[in-house]
Amino acid sequence: MKYSVIWGEKSVCIDYFGDIENKDIESAHFELSGDERFYDCQHLILDISNCNMDKVSVPELELVVAIDLGASKTNKYLKVAMIANDQISIEKASAYISQLHLHKSPWVFKIFNSINDANVWLDT
């Protein structure tokens, strides 16, 4: 597994590490949507700052987008912070967010370069 899921009170964080592929992202999002705790979450952190995203193809993440859109029907008010600190990761995070906005996801997204900045935003 190239990710870890860390549950908090009303929050969850997925930390990715190593060389990530689309199947790793799919597995992580299946794990989230399959856990009943996710539907009580108010915050989601997707930390892609410690992984290599070169093999990830955002246009081929349709399954992840579909999983997230399905989850948004039950959990409509989720704030999603993405942590990315290199140009490739920022571009791929932005493209993923654009896909969800295109499909009218009610979730609020923002990209940060540090977990501290993300936590400040999530707590507001």
Phi, psi and omega in degrees: 000135182252026178206162172227146179250124181241118182266138173236189177280113182064022179211161176210147180230134171250119175258120176261148178210158181079200179273110185268141173236168181305322182297330178292319179293318177301314180299316180297317182287328172296318180299316179299306186293340178273358182253123184298337178297331183299327185283354172256358182287146174253339184227140174229129174247126174249104185262106178249022184279345183241031180221168178257117183262010185304326184271358181276130176247107183299319178300338179265012178265030182302323180295318178296316178299316180296318177301313182293322177295320176297316179296328181289345177289330180263323180245087188278341191247039183275135171260127184244117176256128176251132179256117180215138183227013172228160188300318181297314180295319179297316179297318181289323175297316179297320179294320177297314179299318179300321178298317180291322176295321178302324180266015173067038175297136178279354182290149178259128184241149172205143180257136180231159176259000176214151178293328180296314178297320179297315180297323177298312180296317181296329182277359179264000000 
